[in-house]
Amino acid sequence: MEQLLPLNQLPPITSKSARRSAKTDPSGRANVSLEETVLQSTGMLPDMTSGRDFEHPLAPVESLLPKPEISPEQVVFDCFVQTLQTAPLDDCLGLFQAFFVGYDASQCPESLQQASYQLIIANRRTGFIAVLKRCCYLFIETCLNQESIQHIAKLAHLLLTSTSQTGDGSLTTERFQDWLRGFVQTEECRVFRVLAPPSETNQRTWGDRYVGFMLFAQVTNPQSSPEQQRASKLLYQLFNNRYRYRLVMYLSTKGKMTATGESIKNPTLIEDVALNLIHRLVVKKKPSYPDIATQFLAQTDDHTFATWQPYFVDYLFCAMTSPRRLKWLPDKVLQHLRQCYPEGDSITLNQALINDVCRNLIHYLLDPEHLQDLSHPLPVLMIQREYLTLSILLLKLVLVAPETYGELVQALNLLLGQYQDQPKEECQWLMGFFETVQVILALVLTAPQYCPTVPG
């Protein structure tokens, strides 16, 4: 048997060897090498047959590859993007109603009809809800940029009245309405209930006053779509700025009629005496809480972490309004810190560590699981109605670690989520705390750094 030579010892192909392999190709041309025949059969060389336009350029490789299939959800979203860019907001609302609320094929373009068929055949309920939310928040973002708040209320009203909408009575209509009703009943739809005008079918709940906590959490939640993050940030800014304006105007006018004939009502549920006390403590106090925080941070270089902990606790509890009732609280906080950071002498004190300590204390003070432990600061402070004490503690934490502001708002939203389905009468203690902390944060934390940042 003939032994095969290694690849590196094979003789190169020369013009002479190529001529020996020449033969006549099927088109009748002579002297076609074996290599040319193979290459032509695989399409790697153009066919040189007489009469063929071999100078015509080859098609790009990309055109030979299968095109990726566009999902029906993306088709729906792209259609609404185009509509928002080219049509008035009322037309966009009409298309929204014709597709999502009371599906009517006669009012939908062909692309949406095909997408609806794919959604139904594949039973893509999750995809339907996801693209519904994206379109809703994109519409809200567009309305806010165009300063057309009334159209946001119309959209929210459409969502909440979806059960009364009727279309052509098809399977698609019934299935879409069933999916939409399920979404409207979820907690995530609370934002739309706040945006819609109150009615018999849209009754306000006590937790709706604090929807700003949820909006902030949606902005910073990586699971939220980019449209939801951007729209939630704009809504949060709108609600927060409106609340701060009304609060400052009320405190400055004491509820009296302004020069424009406008009478500002108290935007809080706090009585005037308590509200004026809070105003004096957090705004007119000298030195102010931001100044105290700045002075405290300027002296941290003189401490190790072990010696800094009691110094930090002294900062948190200086100038408290109820020193006798709170004698136990500083020791409780210091004990917690020493348990969380037992190797205090070996830890380097820096701003990153200060941020971590403040973040730890925020969760320690606000974790709803601690409400079952009557020896924990949270239930004790709530029982004693020390809303101002807890709020100022949280304010001081954020002032020395501004990066933890997002953690604070998310912790407040988590606490709200545990109780918002409870009757209002049973949650007066929580409402008292929320009202107090909202006032303090609105009056003191006015810098742009305390606005949520959309993840990049």
C-alpha positions, 0 to 999 in steps of 0.5 A: 500500500502506498504510504502517504507523505506528510503535509509539509512534504507534499510537492507544490502545485505548479503550472505544469502539474495543473496542465496535466490535470486539465480536462474539458469542462461541461461547457466545452472549454478545454484546459480547465484544471481540476482545481478550477472545476472544484472551485466552480462547483462550490461557487468560489469561482465565477462561471466563465461559460461563454455568454455569462456575465461574469463581470457582475459582482457577487452578492454579499455573504450577508444576503445569503444568511437567514434574516433574524425573525422580529418578535411580535412584541417588537413589531407592536412597539415599533409601530407605536414608536412610529405613530408617536413620532408622526401623529398627534397624541389623540391618534396615538390614544386611539391606536392604543385603545384599538389594539390593547384595550378593545382589539379591533382589527379594522382600526389596526394596520396590517403589521399589528394584525399579524402581530396580534395573531402571533401573540394569540397563537403562541399564548404570549401573555408575558410578552403582551404585558411587557410591550403594553408597559413599554408603550404606556411609559413611552407615551407618558414620557412623550406627554411629559416632554410635550407638557401635555399632562391631560393625555396621561390621565386619558391613558390611565383612564383607558387602562382602568376602564378596560373591562367595559371596552368592547371590540369585534368580539373575536378571540383576540379581543377576549384574550387581550382584555383578559390579559389586560385585566390581570395587569390592571389588578397588579400592584405595579398598576398603582401608578396608573391609578394615581395618574387617572382621575378619581371615580367610583371605579378608581377609589383612592387608597391611603398608600397612593399618597406615597407613590413617589417611593414606587416611582423612584424604585422603578427608576433604579430597578434594572429589571425595568425597561428603559422607557419605564425608567425614563418616564418614572424619573420624569414623573418622580420629578414632577410629583416631588417638585409639585409637593415641595412647591406647595409645601414651601408656599404653605409654610411661607403664607401660612395658608393665607391667600397670595397676591395672585388670589391663590390659597395654598392648602396644606399638602401634608396630613400634619397639623399646623403646630407640628408642621411649624415645629418641623420647619423650625427644626430642619430649616431655621436651625443654626447650624443647619443639619447639612452644616453639622454633617459637613463639620462631622465629615471634616473631622473623620480623618483623626479617627480609626474606625474603632474610635469613629463609631462612638463619635458617629453615634454622637453625631446622629443623636446630638440635639434630639428633641426627646433626650430622656425617652431616647436614652436607650437608642444610642447604645442600641445603635452602637451595639448593632455597629459593633456586631456588624463590624467586629474587626473595627481596629483593622478596618480602614476608615474612608468614605466607602466605609462610611457609605456602607455603615449608613446603608447598613443603618438605613436597612436596620432602622426600616426593615419591616421584618423588625416590626415583630421584635418589640426590642428593636428601635423601629417598633419602639419608635413607632409605638412612641410616635417618635416620627420626627426622631426617626426621620432626622436620624435618616436625614443625618445618615443621608447627609454624610452619605448622599449615595445612600439616598436611593437606598432610603427611598427604596427602603421606604417603598418596601415598608409601604409595600408591606402595609398598603393593603391594610385598612387606613385605620390600622396604618395611622402610625405608618402614615404619621412617619411617612408624612414626617419623613417626606416633609423633612426630605423635601425641605432639606434635600433639594440638590439634584444629586437626590434625584434618581439616576437612570442606569446607563 
